[in-house]
Amino acid sequence: MYQEMTVLLVIFLICHIILAADPDPVQDFCILNTKPGSQRTARFNSLPCKNSSDATTDDFVFSGIKTAGNFTKTGFSAMSVNPIIFPGLNTLGMSFVRADLGVGGINVPHFHPRATEIAYVVQGKVYSGFVDSANRVFAKVIEKGEVMVFPRGLVHFQMNVGNSPATIFGCFNSQNPGLQRIPSAIFGSGIKEELLEKAFGLSPRQIGKMRRRFIPKELRHPRKAPVATIRSVGSLVPHLLLETSSSSTLLVGLGTAQEQ
């Protein structure tokens, strides 16, 4: 009986660790220290803290998502906010995004490997849904004032089906949720063409067309090794280099953080 209880306790503790999206903070708050020289390189789990005695109300207020950002060819705009953009979020275990969809615009199928997302419709009508591991689709049109949750790591998508622009506010239970867009991951990552041809039943010409559309510039020129860096659009944290797990570039400015 004692051994059985011990096994159950160990399993419970392991599950508790797995379910934790981010490490628990060990202080009330930890404003990201953006002063040059504080830390030249950093991971999200160990960003340097500003002295708590220097914290002000402005450290906990962000005004960078009042308007929509730049739109992509698919009619989609996203302004992601994390501790690099909003230092007051550091160690709080969350981040958020403002997403805008033009009429007919789409947010292509994608997933966040490190976070669950809650999406609140501020305005418009959005066909929204996700696909579970059994390939079941859970989708419906949600309107202003409605909320949908996307479980961690599951592919999800959105499309504006209304006659006017739509705005969505998304919140993540991680300060670094990660982002993997399915089309870019498949056709823009440099996977061997022969494999893609067999997997999707497409001709070399069709694969080539898809790759030209999605493959990033750095992979079109093999002599230039892809590097993940922060490009400072403003002057917020030009000295911080954020280590990422992909070859994407994270654009950082006063109110925008967009993976391309």
CYANA upper distance limits for C-alpha pairs under 8 A (distance plus 0.5 A):
  1 MET  CA      5 MET  CA      6.79
  2 TYR  CA      6 THR  CA      6.70
  3 GLN  CA      7 VAL  CA      6.73
  4 GLU  CA      8 LEU  CA      6.75
  5 MET  CA      9 LEU  CA      6.60
  6 THR  CA     10 VAL  CA      6.73
  7 VAL  CA     11 ILE  CA      6.73
  8 LEU  CA     12 PHE  CA      6.63
  9 LEU  CA     13 LEU  CA      6.73
 10 VAL  CA     14 ILE  CA      6.69
 11 ILE  CA     15 CYS  CA      6.67
 12 PHE  CA     16 HIS  CA      6.67
 13 LEU  CA     17 ILE  CA      6.83
 14 ILE  CA     18 ILE  CA      6.76
 15 CYS  CA     19 LEU  CA      6.62
 16 HIS  CA     20 ALA  CA      6.98
 21 ALA  CA     93 GLY  CA      7.88
 21 ALA  CA    114 ARG  CA      7.11
 21 ALA  CA    115 ALA  CA      7.02
 21 ALA  CA    173 ASN  CA      7.02
 21 ALA  CA    174 SER  CA      6.29
 22 ASP  CA     45 ASN  CA      8.26
 22 ASP  CA     93 GLY  CA      6.07
 22 ASP  CA    173 ASN  CA      8.37
 22 ASP  CA    174 SER  CA      6.37
 22 ASP  CA    175 GLN  CA      8.09
 23 PRO  CA     45 ASN  CA      8.01
 23 PRO  CA     91 THR  CA      8.31
 23 PRO  CA     93 GLY  CA      8.08
 24 ASP  CA     91 THR  CA      8.01
 24 ASP  CA     93 GLY  CA      8.23
 25 PRO  CA     29 PHE  CA      8.10
 25 PRO  CA     91 THR  CA      6.15
 25 PRO  CA     92 LEU  CA      7.43
 29 PHE  CA     52 SER  CA      8.12
 29 PHE  CA     88 GLY  CA      8.09
 29 PHE  CA     90 ASN  CA      7.90
 29 PHE  CA     91 THR  CA      7.39
 29 PHE  CA     92 LEU  CA      7.68
 30 CYS  CA     49 CYS  CA      5.55
 30 CYS  CA     50 LYS  CA      6.93
 30 CYS  CA     52 SER  CA      7.59
 30 CYS  CA     88 GLY  CA      7.49
 30 CYS  CA     89 LEU  CA      8.44
 30 CYS  CA     90 ASN  CA      6.20
 30 CYS  CA     91 THR  CA      6.74
 31 ILE  CA     49 CYS  CA      5.92
 31 ILE  CA     50 LYS  CA      5.69
 31 ILE  CA     51 ASN  CA      8.35
 31 ILE  CA     52 SER  CA      8.00
 31 ILE  CA     55 ALA  CA      7.67
 31 ILE  CA     59 ASP  CA      7.50
 31 ILE  CA     87 PRO  CA      5.72
 31 ILE  CA     88 GLY  CA      5.28
 31 ILE  CA     89 LEU  CA      7.66
 31 ILE  CA     90 ASN  CA      6.37
 32 LEU  CA     47 LEU  CA      7.06
 32 LEU  CA     48 PRO  CA      6.34
 32 LEU  CA     49 CYS  CA      5.42
 32 LEU  CA     50 LYS  CA      6.21
 32 LEU  CA     83 PRO  CA      7.24
 32 LEU  CA     84 ILE  CA      7.95
 32 LEU  CA     87 PRO  CA      5.03
 32 LEU  CA     88 GLY  CA      7.13
 32 LEU  CA     90 ASN  CA      6.42
 33 ASN  CA     38 SER  CA      7.12
 33 ASN  CA     47 LEU  CA      8.39
 33 ASN  CA     48 PRO  CA      6.06
 33 ASN  CA     49 CYS  CA      5.55
 33 ASN  CA     50 LYS  CA      4.95
 33 ASN  CA     87 PRO  CA      8.04
 34 THR  CA     38 SER  CA      7.57
 34 THR  CA     50 LYS  CA      8.49
 34 THR  CA    236 LEU  CA      7.59
 34 THR  CA    237 VAL  CA      6.05
 34 THR  CA    240 LEU  CA      8.41
 35 LYS  CA    237 VAL  CA      8.19
 36 PRO  CA     40 ARG  CA      8.41
 36 PRO  CA    237 VAL  CA      8.47
 36 PRO  CA    239 HIS  CA      6.50
 37 GLY  CA    239 HIS  CA      8.20
 38 SER  CA     48 PRO  CA      7.31
 39 GLN  CA     47 LEU  CA      8.42
 39 GLN  CA     48 PRO  CA      7.13
 39 GLN  CA    240 LEU  CA      7.45
 40 ARG  CA    239 HIS  CA      6.68
 40 ARG  CA    240 LEU  CA      5.84
 40 ARG  CA    241 LEU  CA      6.89
 41 THR  CA    240 LEU  CA      6.23
 41 THR  CA    241 LEU  CA      5.34
 41 THR  CA    242 LEU  CA      6.82
 41 THR  CA    243 GLU  CA      7.99
 42 ALA  CA     46 SER  CA      6.86
 42 ALA  CA     47 LEU  CA      6.14
 42 ALA  CA     48 PRO  CA      8.43
 42 ALA  CA    240 LEU  CA      7.61
 42 ALA  CA    241 LEU  CA      6.98
 42 ALA  CA    242 LEU  CA      6.21
 42 ALA  CA    243 GLU  CA      7.19
 43 ARG  CA     47 LEU  CA      6.68
 43 ARG  CA    242 LEU  CA      6.66
 43 ARG  CA    243 GLU  CA      6.39
 44 PHE  CA    175 GLN  CA      7.93
 44 PHE  CA    176 ASN  CA      7.20
 44 PHE  CA    242 LEU  CA      8.23
 45 ASN  CA     91 THR  CA      8.12
 47 LEU  CA     90 ASN  CA      8.02
 50 LYS  CA     54 ASP  CA      7.58
 50 LYS  CA     55 ALA  CA      7.94
 51 ASN  CA     55 ALA  CA      7.59
 55 ALA  CA     59 ASP  CA      6.97
 56 THR  CA     60 PHE  CA      8.10
 57 THR  CA     61 VAL  CA      7.37
 58 ASP  CA     62 PHE  CA      8.23
 59 ASP  CA     86 PHE  CA      8.30
 59 ASP  CA     87 PRO  CA      7.26
 59 ASP  CA     88 GLY  CA      5.75
 60 PHE  CA     87 PRO  CA      8.48
 60 PHE  CA     88 GLY  CA      5.55
 60 PHE  CA     89 LEU  CA      8.19
 61 VAL  CA     88 GLY  CA      8.28
 62 PHE  CA     86 PHE  CA      7.09
 63 SER  CA    255 GLY  CA      7.82
 64 GLY  CA    254 LEU  CA      6.92
 64 GLY  CA    255 GLY  CA      4.41
 64 GLY  CA    256 THR  CA      7.71
 65 ILE  CA     79 MET  CA      7.47
 65 ILE  CA     98 ARG  CA      7.02
 65 ILE  CA    255 GLY  CA      6.69
 65 ILE  CA    256 THR  CA      8.45
 68 ALA  CA     77 SER  CA      7.23
 68 ALA  CA     78 ALA  CA      8.11
 68 ALA  CA     79 MET  CA      8.14
 68 ALA  CA     98 ARG  CA      8.11
 68 ALA  CA     99 ALA  CA      8.01
 68 ALA  CA    100 ASP  CA      6.81
 69 GLY  CA     77 SER  CA      6.11
 69 GLY  CA     78 ALA  CA      6.91
 69 GLY  CA     79 MET  CA      6.81
 69 GLY  CA    100 ASP  CA      8.49
 69 GLY  CA    256 THR  CA      8.19
 70 ASN  CA     77 SER  CA      6.16
 70 ASN  CA     78 ALA  CA      8.31
 71 PHE  CA     75 GLY  CA      6.15
 71 PHE  CA     76 PHE  CA      5.62
 71 PHE  CA     77 SER  CA      5.01
 71 PHE  CA     78 ALA  CA      8.46
 72 THR  CA     76 PHE  CA      5.83
 72 THR  CA     77 SER  CA      6.86
 74 THR  CA    105 GLY  CA      6.03
 74 THR  CA    106 ILE  CA      6.26
 74 THR  CA    107 ASN  CA      7.97
 75 GLY  CA    101 LEU  CA      6.23
 75 GLY  CA    102 GLY  CA      5.59
 75 GLY  CA    103 VAL  CA      7.98
 75 GLY  CA    104 GLY  CA      7.69
 75 GLY  CA    105 GLY  CA      4.61
 75 GLY  CA    106 ILE  CA      6.70
 76 PHE  CA     99 ALA  CA      7.76
 76 PHE  CA    100 ASP  CA      6.35
 76 PHE  CA    101 LEU  CA      5.29
 76 PHE  CA    102 GLY  CA      7.06
 76 PHE  CA    105 GLY  CA      6.26
 76 PHE  CA    106 ILE  CA      6.46
 76 PHE  CA    107 ASN  CA      6.54
 77 SER  CA     99 ALA  CA      6.05
 77 SER  CA    100 ASP  CA      5.53
 77 SER  CA    101 LEU  CA      6.99
 78 ALA  CA     97 VAL  CA      7.16
 78 ALA  CA     98 ARG  CA      6.17
 78 ALA  CA     99 ALA  CA      4.87
 78 ALA  CA    100 ASP  CA      6.95
 78 ALA  CA    258 GLN  CA      7.46
 79 MET  CA     97 VAL  CA      5.99
 79 MET  CA     98 ARG  CA      5.72
 79 MET  CA     99 ALA  CA      6.99
 79 MET  CA    255 GLY  CA      7.58
 79 MET  CA    256 THR  CA      5.44
 79 MET  CA    257 ALA  CA      6.35
 79 MET  CA    258 GLN  CA      6.77
 80 SER  CA     95 SER  CA      8.30
 80 SER  CA     96 PHE  CA      6.57
 80 SER  CA     97 VAL  CA      4.74
 80 SER  CA     98 ARG  CA      7.03
 80 SER  CA    255 GLY  CA      8.49
 80 SER  CA    256 THR  CA      6.53
 80 SER  CA    257 ALA  CA      5.48
 80 SER  CA    258 GLN  CA      6.68
 81 VAL  CA     85 ILE  CA      6.26
 81 VAL  CA     86 PHE  CA      6.93
 81 VAL  CA     95 SER  CA      6.42
 81 VAL  CA     96 PHE  CA      5.88
 81 VAL  CA     97 VAL  CA      6.27
 81 VAL  CA    255 GLY  CA      7.53
 81 VAL  CA    256 THR  CA      7.21
 81 VAL  CA    257 ALA  CA      6.70
 82 ASN  CA     86 PHE  CA      6.30
 82 ASN  CA     87 PRO  CA      8.11
 82 ASN  CA     89 LEU  CA      7.12
 82 ASN  CA     90 ASN  CA      8.35
 82 ASN  CA     94 MET  CA      8.29
 82 ASN  CA     95 SER  CA      5.56
 82 ASN  CA     96 PHE  CA      7.43
 82 ASN  CA    175 GLN  CA      6.31
 82 ASN  CA    176 ASN  CA      7.45
 82 ASN  CA    257 ALA  CA      8.29
 83 PRO  CA     87 PRO  CA      4.93
 83 PRO  CA     88 GLY  CA      7.06
 83 PRO  CA     89 LEU  CA      5.48
 83 PRO  CA     90 ASN  CA      5.46
 83 PRO  CA     95 SER  CA      8.14
 83 PRO  CA    175 GLN  CA      7.34
 84 ILE  CA    237 VAL  CA      7.76
 84 ILE  CA    252 VAL  CA      8.10
 85 ILE  CA    236 LEU  CA      8.01
 85 ILE  CA    252 VAL  CA      7.29
 85 ILE  CA    253 GLY  CA      7.36
 85 ILE  CA    254 LEU  CA      7.06
 85 ILE  CA    255 GLY  CA      6.90
 85 ILE  CA    256 THR  CA      7.67
 85 ILE  CA    257 ALA  CA      7.53
 86 PHE  CA     90 ASN  CA      8.47
 89 LEU  CA     93 GLY  CA      8.06
 89 LEU  CA     94 MET  CA      7.38
 89 LEU  CA     95 SER  CA      7.54
 89 LEU  CA    175 GLN  CA      7.79
 90 ASN  CA    175 GLN  CA      7.73
 91 THR  CA    175 GLN  CA      7.96
 92 LEU  CA    175 GLN  CA      7.81
 93 GLY  CA    173 ASN  CA      6.30
 93 GLY  CA    174 SER  CA      5.17
 93 GLY  CA    175 GLN  CA      5.63
 94 MET  CA    171 CYS  CA      7.69
 94 MET  CA    172 PHE  CA      5.91
 94 MET  CA    173 ASN  CA      5.09
 94 MET  CA    174 SER  CA      4.81
 94 MET  CA    175 GLN  CA      4.87
 94 MET  CA    176 ASN  CA      8.24
 95 SER  CA    171 CYS  CA      6.50
 95 SER  CA    172 PHE  CA      5.78
 95 SER  CA    173 ASN  CA      7.38
 95 SER  CA    174 SER  CA      6.61
 95 SER  CA    175 GLN  CA      5.21
 95 SER  CA    176 ASN  CA      7.59
 95 SER  CA    177 PRO  CA      8.26
 96 PHE  CA    169 PHE  CA      7.88
 96 PHE  CA    170 GLY  CA      5.97
 96 PHE  CA    171 CYS  CA      4.75
 96 PHE  CA    172 PHE  CA      6.31
 97 VAL  CA    169 PHE  CA      6.41
 97 VAL  CA    170 GLY  CA      5.57
 97 VAL  CA    171 CYS  CA      6.95
 98 ARG  CA    167 THR  CA      7.81
 98 ARG  CA    168 ILE  CA      6.48
 98 ARG  CA    169 PHE  CA      5.31
 98 ARG  CA    170 GLY  CA      6.88
 99 ALA  CA    167 THR  CA      6.30
 99 ALA  CA    168 ILE  CA      5.56
 99 ALA  CA    169 PHE  CA      6.79
 99 ALA  CA    170 GLY  CA      8.07
100 ASP  CA    165 PRO  CA      7.71
100 ASP  CA    166 ALA  CA      6.18
100 ASP  CA    167 THR  CA      4.98
100 ASP  CA    168 ILE  CA      6.75
101 LEU  CA    105 GLY  CA      5.50
101 LEU  CA    106 ILE  CA      7.02
101 LEU  CA    107 ASN  CA      8.22
101 LEU  CA    159 MET  CA      7.84
101 LEU  CA    160 ASN  CA      6.48
101 LEU  CA    165 PRO  CA      6.27
101 LEU  CA    166 ALA  CA      5.60
101 LEU  CA    167 THR  CA      6.89
102 GLY  CA    160 ASN  CA      7.35
102 GLY  CA    164 SER  CA      7.70
102 GLY  CA    165 PRO  CA      5.16
102 GLY  CA    166 ALA  CA      7.02
103 VAL  CA    160 ASN  CA      6.32
103 VAL  CA    161 VAL  CA      7.49
103 VAL  CA    162 GLY  CA      7.07
103 VAL  CA    163 ASN  CA      6.57
103 VAL  CA    164 SER  CA      6.15
103 VAL  CA    165 PRO  CA      5.86
103 VAL  CA    166 ALA  CA      8.09
104 GLY  CA    159 MET  CA      7.06
104 GLY  CA    160 ASN  CA      5.56
104 GLY  CA    161 VAL  CA      6.44
104 GLY  CA    162 GLY  CA      8.07
105 GLY  CA    159 MET  CA      6.26
105 GLY  CA    160 ASN  CA      5.97
106 ILE  CA    157 PHE  CA      8.13
106 ILE  CA    158 GLN  CA      6.18
106 ILE  CA    159 MET  CA      4.77
106 ILE  CA    160 ASN  CA      6.94
107 ASN  CA    157 PHE  CA      6.16
107 ASN  CA    158 GLN  CA      5.55
107 ASN  CA    159 MET  CA      6.78
108 VAL  CA    157 PHE  CA      6.16
108 VAL  CA    158 GLN  CA      7.55
108 VAL  CA    181 ARG  CA      7.41
108 VAL  CA    182 ILE  CA      8.08
108 VAL  CA    183 PRO  CA      8.30
109 PRO  CA    155 VAL  CA      6.51
109 PRO  CA    156 HIS  CA      5.82
109 PRO  CA    157 PHE  CA      5.12
109 PRO  CA    158 GLN  CA      8.32
109 PRO  CA    181 ARG  CA      6.72
109 PRO  CA    182 ILE  CA      6.32
109 PRO  CA    183 PRO  CA      8.18
110 HIS  CA    155 VAL  CA      5.65
110 HIS  CA    156 HIS  CA      6.15
110 HIS  CA    157 PHE  CA      7.12
110 HIS  CA    179 LEU  CA      7.55
110 HIS  CA    180 GLN  CA      5.99
110 HIS  CA    181 ARG  CA      4.69
110 HIS  CA    182 ILE  CA      5.81
111 PHE  CA    152 ARG  CA      8.25
111 PHE  CA    153 GLY  CA      6.05
111 PHE  CA    154 LEU  CA      6.10
111 PHE  CA    155 VAL  CA      5.16
111 PHE  CA    156 HIS  CA      6.68
111 PHE  CA    179 LEU  CA      6.46
111 PHE  CA    180 GLN  CA      6.01
111 PHE  CA    181 ARG  CA      7.20
111 PHE  CA    182 ILE  CA      8.42
112 HIS  CA    116 THR  CA      7.86
112 HIS  CA    152 ARG  CA      6.89
112 HIS  CA    153 GLY  CA      5.73
112 HIS  CA    154 LEU  CA      7.84
112 HIS  CA    155 VAL  CA      8.50
112 HIS  CA    177 PRO  CA      6.07
112 HIS  CA    178 GLY  CA      5.60
112 HIS  CA    179 LEU  CA      5.34
112 HIS  CA    180 GLN  CA      6.96
113 PRO  CA    152 ARG  CA      6.87
113 PRO  CA    153 GLY  CA      4.97
113 PRO  CA    154 LEU  CA      8.45
113 PRO  CA    177 PRO  CA      6.97
113 PRO  CA    178 GLY  CA      6.36
113 PRO  CA    179 LEU  CA      7.49
113 PRO  CA    180 GLN  CA      8.27
114 ARG  CA    152 ARG  CA      7.00
114 ARG  CA    153 GLY  CA      7.25
114 ARG  CA    174 SER  CA      7.29
114 ARG  CA    176 ASN  CA      7.70
114 ARG  CA    177 PRO  CA      5.14
114 ARG  CA    178 GLY  CA      6.62
115 ALA  CA    151 PRO  CA      8.20
115 ALA  CA    152 ARG  CA      5.38
115 ALA  CA    153 GLY  CA      7.47
115 ALA  CA    172 PHE  CA      6.29
115 ALA  CA    173 ASN  CA      5.99
115 ALA  CA    174 SER  CA      6.03
115 ALA  CA    176 ASN  CA      8.46
115 ALA  CA    177 PRO  CA      5.36
115 ALA  CA    178 GLY  CA      8.19
116 THR  CA    149 VAL  CA      7.89
116 THR  CA    150 PHE  CA      6.36
116 THR  CA    151 PRO  CA      5.34
116 THR  CA    152 ARG  CA      4.54
116 THR  CA    153 GLY  CA      7.87
116 THR  CA    172 PHE  CA      6.22
116 THR  CA    173 ASN  CA      6.48
117 GLU  CA    149 VAL  CA      6.26
117 GLU  CA    150 PHE  CA      5.61
117 GLU  CA    151 PRO  CA      7.14
117 GLU  CA    152 ARG  CA      7.58
117 GLU  CA    170 GLY  CA      6.91
117 GLU  CA    171 CYS  CA      6.06
117 GLU  CA    172 PHE  CA      5.20
117 GLU  CA    173 ASN  CA      7.53
118 ILE  CA    147 VAL  CA      7.38
118 ILE  CA    148 MET  CA      6.39
118 ILE  CA    149 VAL  CA      4.93
118 ILE  CA    150 PHE  CA      6.81
118 ILE  CA    170 GLY  CA      6.01
118 ILE  CA    171 CYS  CA      5.81
118 ILE  CA    172 PHE  CA      7.17
119 ALA  CA    147 VAL  CA      6.03
119 ALA  CA    148 MET  CA      5.82
119 ALA  CA    149 VAL  CA      6.68
119 ALA  CA    150 PHE  CA      8.34
119 ALA  CA    168 ILE  CA      6.90
119 ALA  CA    169 PHE  CA      6.22
119 ALA  CA    170 GLY  CA      4.80
119 ALA  CA    171 CYS  CA      7.10
120 TYR  CA    144 LYS  CA      8.42
120 TYR  CA    145 GLY  CA      7.23
120 TYR  CA    146 GLU  CA      6.45
120 TYR  CA    147 VAL  CA      4.96
120 TYR  CA    148 MET  CA      7.22
120 TYR  CA    168 ILE  CA      6.07
120 TYR  CA    169 PHE  CA      5.67
120 TYR  CA    170 GLY  CA      6.70
121 VAL  CA    125 LYS  CA      8.44
121 VAL  CA    126 VAL  CA      8.35
121 VAL  CA    142 ILE  CA      7.82
121 VAL  CA    143 GLU  CA      6.60
121 VAL  CA    144 LYS  CA      5.43
121 VAL  CA    145 GLY  CA      6.16
121 VAL  CA    146 GLU  CA      6.27
121 VAL  CA    147 VAL  CA      6.91
121 VAL  CA    166 ALA  CA      8.18
121 VAL  CA    167 THR  CA      6.67
121 VAL  CA    168 ILE  CA      5.05
121 VAL  CA    169 PHE  CA      6.95
122 VAL  CA    144 LYS  CA      5.80
122 VAL  CA    145 GLY  CA      6.73
122 VAL  CA    166 ALA  CA      7.97
122 VAL  CA    167 THR  CA      5.85
122 VAL  CA    168 ILE  CA      5.95
122 VAL  CA    169 PHE  CA      7.28
123 GLN  CA    143 GLU  CA      7.46
123 GLN  CA    144 LYS  CA      5.23
123 GLN  CA    145 GLY  CA      8.16
123 GLN  CA    165 PRO  CA      8.19
123 GLN  CA    166 ALA  CA      5.71
123 GLN  CA    167 THR  CA      5.75
123 GLN  CA    168 ILE  CA      7.69
124 GLY  CA    143 GLU  CA      6.38
124 GLY  CA    144 LYS  CA      6.38
124 GLY  CA    160 ASN  CA      7.91
124 GLY  CA    162 GLY  CA      6.67
124 GLY  CA    164 SER  CA      6.98
124 GLY  CA    165 PRO  CA      6.69
124 GLY  CA    166 ALA  CA      4.68
124 GLY  CA    167 THR  CA      7.10
125 LYS  CA    141 VAL  CA      6.94
125 LYS  CA    142 ILE  CA      6.34
125 LYS  CA    143 GLU  CA      5.08
125 LYS  CA    144 LYS  CA      7.44
125 LYS  CA    160 ASN  CA      6.49
125 LYS  CA    161 VAL  CA      6.26
125 LYS  CA    162 GLY  CA      5.46
125 LYS  CA    166 ALA  CA      7.03
126 VAL  CA    141 VAL  CA      5.80
126 VAL  CA    142 ILE  CA      5.88
126 VAL  CA    143 GLU  CA      6.86
126 VAL  CA    158 GLN  CA      6.84
126 VAL  CA    159 MET  CA      5.94
126 VAL  CA    160 ASN  CA      5.07
126 VAL  CA    161 VAL  CA      6.14
126 VAL  CA    162 GLY  CA      7.57
126 VAL  CA    166 ALA  CA      7.65
127 TYR  CA    139 ALA  CA      7.46
127 TYR  CA    140 LYS  CA      6.05
127 TYR  CA    141 VAL  CA      4.66
127 TYR  CA    142 ILE  CA      6.85
127 TYR  CA    158 GLN  CA      6.06
127 TYR  CA    159 MET  CA      5.55
127 TYR  CA    160 ASN  CA      6.78
127 TYR  CA    161 VAL  CA      6.82
128 SER  CA    139 ALA  CA      5.96
128 SER  CA    140 LYS  CA      6.23
128 SER  CA    141 VAL  CA      6.54
128 SER  CA    142 ILE  CA      7.31
128 SER  CA    148 MET  CA      8.32
128 SER  CA    156 HIS  CA      8.14
128 SER  CA    157 PHE  CA      6.38
128 SER  CA    158 GLN  CA      4.96
128 SER  CA    159 MET  CA      7.06
129 GLY  CA    137 VAL  CA      7.45
129 GLY  CA    138 PHE  CA      5.80
129 GLY  CA    139 ALA  CA      4.34
129 GLY  CA    140 LYS  CA      6.98
129 GLY  CA    150 PHE  CA      8.19
129 GLY  CA    156 HIS  CA      6.07
129 GLY  CA    157 PHE  CA      6.23
129 GLY  CA    158 GLN  CA      7.22
130 PHE  CA    137 VAL  CA      6.35
130 PHE  CA    138 PHE  CA      5.98
130 PHE  CA    139 ALA  CA      6.95
130 PHE  CA    150 PHE  CA      7.03
130 PHE  CA    154 LEU  CA      7.13
130 PHE  CA    155 VAL  CA      6.01
130 PHE  CA    156 HIS  CA      4.40
130 PHE  CA    157 PHE  CA      6.86
131 VAL  CA    135 ASN  CA      6.08
131 VAL  CA    136 ARG  CA      5.92
131 VAL  CA    137 VAL  CA      5.05
131 VAL  CA    138 PHE  CA      6.79
131 VAL  CA    154 LEU  CA      6.83
131 VAL  CA    155 VAL  CA      6.08
131 VAL  CA    156 HIS  CA      6.85
132 ASP  CA    136 ARG  CA      5.98
132 ASP  CA    137 VAL  CA      7.25
132 ASP  CA    138 PHE  CA      8.47
132 ASP  CA    154 LEU  CA      6.64
132 ASP  CA    155 VAL  CA      7.96
133 SER  CA    154 LEU  CA      8.03
141 VAL  CA    161 VAL  CA      8.46
142 ILE  CA    146 GLU  CA      6.49
142 ILE  CA    147 VAL  CA      7.92
142 ILE  CA    148 MET  CA      8.37
150 PHE  CA    154 LEU  CA      7.48
150 PHE  CA    156 HIS  CA      7.31
160 ASN  CA    165 PRO  CA      7.87
160 ASN  CA    166 ALA  CA      6.88
162 GLY  CA    166 ALA  CA      8.26
172 PHE  CA    177 PRO  CA      7.18
173 ASN  CA    177 PRO  CA      8.09
179 LEU  CA    259 GLU  CA      8.40
180 GLN  CA    184 SER  CA      8.39
180 GLN  CA    185 ALA  CA      7.15
181 ARG  CA    185 ALA  CA      6.43
182 ILE  CA    186 ILE  CA      6.68
183 PRO  CA    187 PHE  CA      6.45
183 PRO  CA    188 GLY  CA      7.74
183 PRO  CA    214 PHE  CA      7.60
184 SER  CA    188 GLY  CA      4.95
184 SER  CA    189 SER  CA      7.07
184 SER  CA    214 PHE  CA      5.83
184 SER  CA    215 ILE  CA      7.33
185 ALA  CA    189 SER  CA      5.93
186 ILE  CA    191 ILE  CA      7.55
187 PHE  CA    191 ILE  CA      7.65
187 PHE  CA    207 ILE  CA      8.29
187 PHE  CA    210 MET  CA      6.69
187 PHE  CA    211 ARG  CA      5.49
187 PHE  CA    214 PHE  CA      6.40
187 PHE  CA    215 ILE  CA      6.92
188 GLY  CA    211 ARG  CA      6.24
188 GLY  CA    213 ARG  CA      8.37
188 GLY  CA    214 PHE  CA      5.06
188 GLY  CA    215 ILE  CA      4.00
188 GLY  CA    216 PRO  CA      6.79
189 SER  CA    215 ILE  CA      6.81
189 SER  CA    216 PRO  CA      8.39
189 SER  CA    219 LEU  CA      8.33
190 GLY  CA    215 ILE  CA      7.80
190 GLY  CA    219 LEU  CA      7.64
191 ILE  CA    195 LEU  CA      7.89
191 ILE  CA    196 LEU  CA      7.82
192 LYS  CA    196 LEU  CA      7.24
193 GLU  CA    197 GLU  CA      6.65
193 GLU  CA    204 PRO  CA      7.85
193 GLU  CA    207 ILE  CA      7.42
194 GLU  CA    198 LYS  CA      6.90
194 GLU  CA    204 PRO  CA      8.46
195 LEU  CA    199 ALA  CA      6.55
196 LEU  CA    200 PHE  CA      6.49
196 LEU  CA    201 GLY  CA      8.34
196 LEU  CA    202 LEU  CA      8.08
196 LEU  CA    207 ILE  CA      7.73
197 GLU  CA    201 GLY  CA      5.86
197 GLU  CA    202 LEU  CA      5.40
197 GLU  CA    203 SER  CA      6.59
197 GLU  CA    204 PRO  CA      7.12
197 GLU  CA    207 ILE  CA      7.29
198 LYS  CA    202 LEU  CA      7.71
202 LEU  CA    206 GLN  CA      6.46
202 LEU  CA    207 ILE  CA      6.89
203 SER  CA    207 ILE  CA      6.75
204 PRO  CA    208 GLY  CA      6.53
205 ARG  CA    209 LYS  CA      6.76
206 GLN  CA    210 MET  CA      6.87
207 ILE  CA    211 ARG  CA      6.62
208 GLY  CA    212 ARG  CA      6.64
209 LYS  CA    213 ARG  CA      6.98
210 MET  CA    214 PHE  CA      6.89
211 ARG  CA    215 ILE  CA      5.79
215 ILE  CA    219 LEU  CA      7.18
215 ILE  CA    220 ARG  CA      7.66
216 PRO  CA    220 ARG  CA      7.31
217 LYS  CA    221 HIS  CA      7.44
218 GLU  CA    222 PRO  CA      7.66
218 GLU  CA    224 LYS  CA      6.80
218 GLU  CA    225 ALA  CA      7.46
218 GLU  CA    226 PRO  CA      6.11
219 LEU  CA    224 LYS  CA      8.28
219 LEU  CA    225 ALA  CA      8.26
219 LEU  CA    226 PRO  CA      7.38
226 PRO  CA    247 SER  CA      6.19
227 VAL  CA    247 SER  CA      6.17
227 VAL  CA    248 SER  CA      8.11
227 VAL  CA    249 THR  CA      8.21
228 ALA  CA    242 LEU  CA      8.27
228 ALA  CA    243 GLU  CA      7.27
228 ALA  CA    244 THR  CA      6.71
228 ALA  CA    246 SER  CA      7.28
228 ALA  CA    247 SER  CA      5.54
228 ALA  CA    248 SER  CA      6.13
228 ALA  CA    249 THR  CA      5.80
228 ALA  CA    250 LEU  CA      8.00
229 THR  CA    241 LEU  CA      6.62
229 THR  CA    242 LEU  CA      6.80
229 THR  CA    243 GLU  CA      7.70
229 THR  CA    248 SER  CA      8.42
229 THR  CA    249 THR  CA      6.07
229 THR  CA    250 LEU  CA      7.00
230 ILE  CA    238 PRO  CA      8.39
230 ILE  CA    240 LEU  CA      7.95
230 ILE  CA    241 LEU  CA      6.38
230 ILE  CA    242 LEU  CA      6.76
230 ILE  CA    249 THR  CA      6.88
230 ILE  CA    250 LEU  CA      5.73
230 ILE  CA    251 LEU  CA      6.50
230 ILE  CA    252 VAL  CA      6.96
231 ARG  CA    238 PRO  CA      8.06
231 ARG  CA    249 THR  CA      7.88
231 ARG  CA    250 LEU  CA      7.13
231 ARG  CA    251 LEU  CA      5.74
231 ARG  CA    252 VAL  CA      6.48
232 SER  CA    236 LEU  CA      7.88
232 SER  CA    237 VAL  CA      7.44
232 SER  CA    238 PRO  CA      5.84
232 SER  CA    251 LEU  CA      7.04
232 SER  CA    252 VAL  CA      5.53
232 SER  CA    253 GLY  CA      6.44
233 VAL  CA    251 LEU  CA      7.34
233 VAL  CA    252 VAL  CA      6.08
233 VAL  CA    253 GLY  CA      4.95
233 VAL  CA    254 LEU  CA      8.00
234 GLY  CA    238 PRO  CA      8.44
234 GLY  CA    252 VAL  CA      7.72
234 GLY  CA    253 GLY  CA      5.13
234 GLY  CA    254 LEU  CA      6.38
235 SER  CA    253 GLY  CA      7.82
235 SER  CA    254 LEU  CA      8.46
236 LEU  CA    253 GLY  CA      7.30
236 LEU  CA    254 LEU  CA      7.36
244 THR  CA    248 SER  CA      8.50
248 SER  CA    259 GLU  CA      6.74
248 SER  CA    260 GLN  CA      6.58
249 THR  CA    259 GLU  CA      6.36
249 THR  CA    260 GLN  CA      6.65
250 LEU  CA    257 ALA  CA      6.86
250 LEU  CA    258 GLN  CA      6.27
250 LEU  CA    259 GLU  CA      5.34
250 LEU  CA    260 GLN  CA      7.57
251 LEU  CA    256 THR  CA      7.71
251 LEU  CA    257 ALA  CA      5.62
251 LEU  CA    258 GLN  CA      5.78
251 LEU  CA    259 GLU  CA      7.00
252 VAL  CA    256 THR  CA      6.46
252 VAL  CA    257 ALA  CA      5.31
252 VAL  CA    258 GLN  CA      7.76
253 GLY  CA    257 ALA  CA      7.06
